[in-house]
Amino acid sequence: MDYAEESGESHYLAKLLNTLGFLHQELGDAESALHWDKQALAACRRAGVDRNWEAECYTLLNLASDELLVGRIQTASAYRQEVEVILEHVQMSRYRVLNRYHLVCAELALAYGDVDAALQFTAEAASLAQAKGMTKNIAKSKLLEGQALLHLSRLHEATQHLEQAVALADGIQHGSLRWKTRLRLAEAQALLERPNAELFRQALDLVARIAGSLDDEGLRAAFLISPLVVELKSNARSPVTVTEASSPAAAPPTGFPAGLSAREIEVLRLVSQGATNRQIAATLVISVKTVNAHITHILNKIGCDNRTAATTFAIQHGLLE
């Protein structure tokens, strides 16, 4: 990087900075990712230099994903819109940029709760990735599609897509995707009331291996306290997902109405107290996406259409005590 700065190789510098941002993003270190990606964007747009449209698109897409990590959805959307303005200028490896764009659009759609749009973008991403043989992006598409289906409580379909995502990630030995796909598959199986402690154990082991490979203590610490790793550790300890027997026949009855699980009761109580999905996520140390899936599953079980009706149900069944 020092050589690139001294020699004036701004295109090379932008790509290096972009790569640093992406690597920090993969480890869940959003603030460091933003630091490097903003420098990459400045290098792309340095005065007097021909713009490298491909590198600029990748950097803007990185920044959109960075902002999603810290929950700034509107800022992420603004970066996505900047990509749309310049995407037509990308000629070399255009399909790679377009595939990454579709994946980021799917992430944004999920963040906004627009599940139909998320499914559309994942389908487009999967189609292009399959045509070009990009296994990593096929796996990412399956992961995002599984998450979208969880939002719709189409749990069996979600499980199928997430199982495919796990297999694809394992096939290419992709570091972050191997544990992230297991986290979401375990979530889907828990919602199906088929908790799988082994999936959590495997995901935790993969996280431990990644952490052990990081020589920088600060980066290792940032990875271990990143939101998804914290969610993984929390869910792995959850009695709903781990300590209950995996066999429905062996599982003791909860005593809760409508077949609600202990975790769903926790969520329902917070909903009844007027908590937003983000507040529920913070309280239970899980992701907003997981909260969305829980709420959808709760409403289906208790036969209610909205949060107000769910609150009435909770009061009538004495669940707020």
N, C-alpha and C positions, 0 to 999 in steps of 0.2 A: 504494500500500500504506500509506503514511503517513496518507493521508486516511482510509482505511478504519479504521485503528487509532484515529485521533483522533475520528472520528464515531461510533465504536461499531458500525459495519456489519460485524458478525462473520461473517455469511454471505458477504459479498463478500470479506472478508479471507481466509476459509478457501479460497475458490475461487482467489484469487490465489496463495496459498502452495502450494496443490495444483498449480497450473499450473507454478510454478517448479520444484517437485519433479519433475514429469513431464518438463519440458524437460531438466533435468540428467540424468535417467534415460535419455532418448533419446540423450544424448551419452556415456553410459557412466560418468558421474561419480557413482558410487553414494553416496559419503559426503556430497556436497552435496545429492543427492536426498533422502537420509535426513534431513538437517538440516531442509530445507524441509517435507518431508512430515510429520515429527513436529510441527513448528509448526502445520501445517494441521490435524492431528488435535486438538491442544490447542485451537485456535480453534473447531473443530466442537463440542467438548465443554465449552466454557467455561461455568462455573456461571451460572445465571440466564438462559441463552439457549436459545430453542427450537432443538432440534437439527435441522440440515439433513441429513437422512438420505442424500440423493443425494451431497452433497459428502463426507460421512463414508465412504460406501462407496467412492467413487473414491479417497479418501485411503488407506484401508486396502488397497485393491488396489494402489495405488502402492507402499505400504510392502512389500507381499508381493513385488512385482517388484524393489524395491530390495534386499531381503534375498537374493533369488535371485542378484542380480548379485555379491554378496560371498560367496556360497556357504553362507549360513545357511538351510538348507532348512526346518528345524523352526520357526524363527522366522517364516519366510514362510508356512508352513502355519497357524501360529497366527493371523496376520493374516487369512488367507483364512477361517478359521473364525469370526472376529469378523464378517466380512461376512455369512456365512450366518445369523447371529443377527438381524441388523437388516435384511436385504434385503427382508423382507416389508413394511417401512414405506415403502419407496420407491414412489412413485406416478408422479410426473412423469418422463418419459423412462426408465421402468423398463427398457425393452428395451435401451437403451444400456448401462446398468449391468450388466444380465444378460449381455450380449454380452462385455463386458470381463471379467466374472467367469469365463465359460467359457474365455476365452483364458488367464487367469492359472491356472486349474485345469489346463489342458493343459500349461503351462510347468512347473507343480509336478509333474505326473505324469511328465513327461520327466525332471525332476531326480531323482525317486525311482526311475526305471527302469521305471515301470508304463506300458508302451507301449500296452496295450489301453485303459486309461483315457484316455491322451493322445489316442488316435484317436477315442474316444467324445466327448470334450470339443471336439475340433477340428471334428467333424461337426456338433455342436450349434451351435458358434459360427458356422460357415460357413452353416448353414441360416438362422439368424436374421439374419445380416449380409446374405445374399442377399435375404431377404424385405423387409428395410428399406433395401436399396440402399446399404449401408455398405461401399464398395469397399476402404477401408483395412483393415477388419477381415476382409474376404474374403481379402485378400492375406496378412494375418497368419495366418489359419487355414491357408491353403495352405502357408505357410512352416513352421508347426509340424507340419502333417501330413507334409510332406516329411521333416522331421527324424525324426519317429516311424517312418516307413517305412525310413529309413536304419538305424535301430536294428535293424529286422527283416531287413536286407539285401535288402529288396525295392527294389533300386536303380533299376530302370527306372520303376516306379511313382513312386518318390521324385523322380526327375528330371522326370517329367511335372508333378507338383504344384509343384515348385520353378520350372520354366519358366513355369507359370501365375502364380506369385507374382511373378516378375520382371516379367512383362508387365503385371500389375495395378499394381504399384508404379510402373512407368514411366508408365503411363497417367495416374496422378494426381500424378506427379512428387514422390513422397514421399521426403524426404531420407534418412532412416536406412534405410528398407525397401529402397531401390534398391540400396544396397551390401551390406546384410545378406543379401538374397535371392541376390545374385550369389555371395557367399562360400559359401553352402550349396549352390548349384547347382554351383559349381566343385568342391566337395568330393564331391558325388555323381558327377560326371563322372570325377573322379580315381579314385574307387573302382570305377568301370566301366572303368578303364584307358583313359579318353579325356580326358586332361588338356587343359584349355582355358586357355591363358595369357591370352587376350583377356578372359575374364571377370574374371580377377584384375586386369588392367590397368584395366578399366572401374571395378571396385570401388575400386581405389586412387585413381583420378582423382576419383571421387565423394567419397571421404574427404578428399582434398586440397582440394576445393572447399568442403566444410563447414568444415574447419579454417581456410581462408582467409577465411571469412565471420565468424569469431569474433574480435571486437575484444579481448576480455578474454584476456590472455596465459595466466593461470592456467587458465581454462576450456579454452582451446585445448590446453594441455599435458595437462590431464586427459583430454581426448578422445583425443589421440594415443597415450596410454599405457593407454587402457581395454582390457580383456581381448580384446574382439572385434577391435579394430583391430590389436592386437599379433598376434593369431592370423592375421588377414588378411595382414599383412606377412610373417609367418613362412611361411605356406603359399604365398604368392606367390614366395618364394625357394626353396621346397622343390624338389629335383630331381624328385620324384615328380609334382608338380602343374604344374611350369612348364617345366623344362629338357628333359624328355623330349619327343620328337616327338609331336605330337598324333595322328599316324597310327600305328595298331598295327603296320602293315607296316614302317614306317620306324624303329620303336623298337628299339634294340639289346637283345639278351637280357640279363637281369639275372644269370642263373646261379643264382638262388635256387630252392629246391624248391617244388613245388606252385603255381608261378606267383606267389609272394609278391613284392610290390614292396619297394623299399629302405625305404620308410617303415614298411611292415608288419613288416619284419625288426627295425627299431628298437623297435617296440612289443612284438613277441614277446620280444625279449631282456629288456626291462624287466619284462614279465609273468613271465618265467622267474626273474628276480631277486627276485620277491615284491612288486614295486611295486603299489600300488593304482592305480585309474584316475585318481584325483586327483594322485597323485605322478607318474604317466606324463605327464599333461597339463602339470604344472609343468615337468618335465624337457624336454619337446619343445616347450613354449610353444604349446600348442594347447588347445582346450576339452575338458572332460570328455566332452561329447557326441560330439566327433570321435573321442576315444579309444574310446568305446563302439562307434561304427560300425566303426572299424578292427578291434577285437577280434572283433566278430561276423563280419566279412568274413574274418579270419584263420582262425577256427574252421571256417567253411564250406569254405575252400580246402583246409585240411589234414585235414578230416574228423574233427575232435575235438569232444567235447562240453563240455569244461571246461578251465580254466586248467592243472590238473595234467597232463592229457593233452597239452596244448599244450607244456608244459615238457618232457615226455618226448620229444615230436616234435623240439623244438629241440636237445635233447642228442643224440638219435640222428643228426641231420643236421649236427652240428657247427656250429650257428649261434650258440653262446655264446662263441666264441673272440674 
